Amino acid sequence: MIEEKYKDIAELSVSIVEAIRRTGLKVVALRDRYAKFVMPLEGNVNHVGAMYAGSLFTLGEFTGGIVPGVSFDITRYFPIVKEIKIKYIAMAKTDIHIEAELSQEEVKRIEAEADENGKADITMDLELKNTNNEVVAIVNGVWQIRKLSDDMKNIFKIPGT
């Protein structure tokens, strides 16, 4: 379920980057500090009938970029990716889902660091799972939130912010 206050983020997140829009990636749930997404197999099939590795990578990278949107004040911070490593474990022959969550303590720590230094890293290990809940890939990533400068205040153009 997508909480009402995150409906604009859900819509923007899958439409702002054309490459993501073309994958058909779907937002399943957004709530405070939690996100769940699905990458459909349809439209993302490779030459051997499994999900294209780049689509799996996109799902992992995307997730780490959206979790900050439900964890931090997007009128004060913006996310970027610093480093991503992916390990492919099994062929993905179904739709693939991913979930990510930050604890309240982790959010407070990261926000305090960003306020002090202008930026802070967010490290996440994410599992991409098939419809049988079997892990098909693991993403280890470092994303970063950075404080928005005055000239970047409308970067996401979300109504009501």
C-alpha positions in Angstrom: 0.0 0.0 0.0 1.2 3.5 -0.8 0.5 5.9 2.0 -1.4 9.0 0.7 1.5 11.4 1.6 3.8 9.4 -0.7 1.5 9.0 -3.7 3.3 11.9 -5.6 6.7 10.4 -4.8 5.4 7.1 -6.2 4.2 8.6 -9.4 7.3 10.8 -9.9 9.8 8.1 -9.1 8.7 5.9 -12.0 8.3 8.7 -14.5 11.2 11.1 -13.9 13.8 8.9 -15.6 12.8 7.6 -19.0 14.9 4.4 -18.8 13.1 3.5 -15.6 9.7 4.3 -17.1 10.5 1.9 -20.0 11.1 -1.0 -17.7 7.5 -1.0 -16.3 8.8 -0.9 -12.7 5.9 -0.7 -10.3 5.7 0.9 -6.8 3.9 -1.6 -4.6 4.3 0.1 -1.2 5.7 3.3 0.3 5.4 4.3 3.9 7.7 6.0 6.4 11.2 4.5 5.9 9.9 1.6 3.8 9.6 0.8 0.1 8.6 -2.2 -2.0 8.9 -2.4 -5.8 8.3 -4.9 -8.6 10.1 -5.3 -11.9 7.9 -7.1 -14.3 9.5 -9.9 -16.4 7.4 -8.8 -19.4 9.4 -6.2 -21.3 12.7 -7.1 -19.5 13.5 -10.5 -21.0 17.0 -11.2 -22.3 18.2 -13.6 -25.0 17.8 -16.7 -22.8 14.3 -16.0 -21.5 15.3 -14.6 -18.1 15.1 -11.1 -16.8 17.8 -8.9 -18.3 20.7 -8.3 -15.9 20.4 -4.5 -16.5 16.8 -4.5 -15.4 17.7 -6.3 -12.1 20.5 -3.8 -11.6 18.1 -0.9 -12.2 15.6 -2.3 -9.7 18.3 -2.4 -7.0 19.8 1.0 -7.8 16.3 2.6 -8.0 15.3 1.2 -4.6 18.3 2.9 -2.9 17.4 6.1 -4.5 13.7 6.1 -3.5 14.0 5.0 0.1 15.5 8.4 1.1 12.3 10.0 -0.3 10.3 8.2 2.3 12.9 8.6 5.1 14.1 12.1 4.8 12.6 15.6 4.2 12.9 15.9 0.4 12.6 19.7 0.7 16.0 19.5 2.5 17.9 16.6 1.0 18.3 14.8 -2.3 19.7 11.3 -2.9 22.4 10.1 -5.3 24.1 6.8 -5.8 27.8 6.4 -4.9 28.5 2.7 -5.4 26.6 -0.4 -6.4 27.7 -4.0 -6.5 25.3 -6.7 -7.7 25.7 -10.5 -7.4 23.5 -12.5 -9.7 22.5 -15.8 -8.0 19.8 -17.4 -10.1 18.0 -16.7 -13.4 15.0 -14.5 -12.8 12.2 -16.1 -14.7 9.3 -14.3 -13.0 8.5 -10.8 -11.9 11.0 -9.7 -9.3 10.3 -7.8 -6.1 12.5 -5.9 -3.6 11.9 -4.3 -0.2 14.0 -1.9 1.7 13.6 -0.2 5.1 15.7 2.1 7.3 15.3 2.1 11.0 14.3 5.3 12.8 17.6 5.4 14.6 19.5 5.0 11.3 17.5 7.9 9.8 18.3 10.1 12.7 22.0 9.3 12.6 22.2 9.9 8.8 20.3 13.1 9.0 22.5 14.5 11.8 25.6 13.6 9.7 24.1 15.3 6.6 23.2 18.4 8.6 26.8 18.6 10.0 28.7 17.7 6.8 26.3 18.6 4.0 26.0 14.9 3.0 25.8 11.4 4.5 26.1 7.9 3.2 23.4 5.3 3.3 24.6 1.7 3.0 22.1 -1.0 2.2 22.2 -4.7 1.3 19.1 -5.6 -0.8 17.7 -8.9 -1.9 15.9 -9.2 -5.3 13.4 -12.1 -5.0 11.2 -14.0 -7.5 7.5 -14.7 -7.0 8.5 -17.8 -5.0 10.4 -15.5 -2.6 13.7 -17.0 -3.7 16.7 -14.6 -3.9 17.9 -14.1 -7.5 20.3 -11.3 -6.9 21.9 -9.3 -4.0 22.7 -5.6 -4.3 25.2 -4.0 -2.0 25.1 -0.3 -2.4 26.1 3.1 -1.0 23.7 5.9 -1.7 24.1 9.4 -0.3 21.8 12.2 0.8 23.0 15.7 0.3 21.6 18.9 1.6 19.7 20.9 -1.1 21.1 24.3 -1.9 18.7 27.2 -2.3 18.9 26.9 -6.1 17.9 23.2 -6.0 14.8 23.6 -3.8 12.4 22.5 -6.6 14.4 19.6 -7.9 11.6 17.1 -7.5 8.7 19.5 -8.1 6.3 17.5 -5.9 3.0 19.3 -5.3 2.6 20.6 -1.7 6.3 20.6 -0.8 
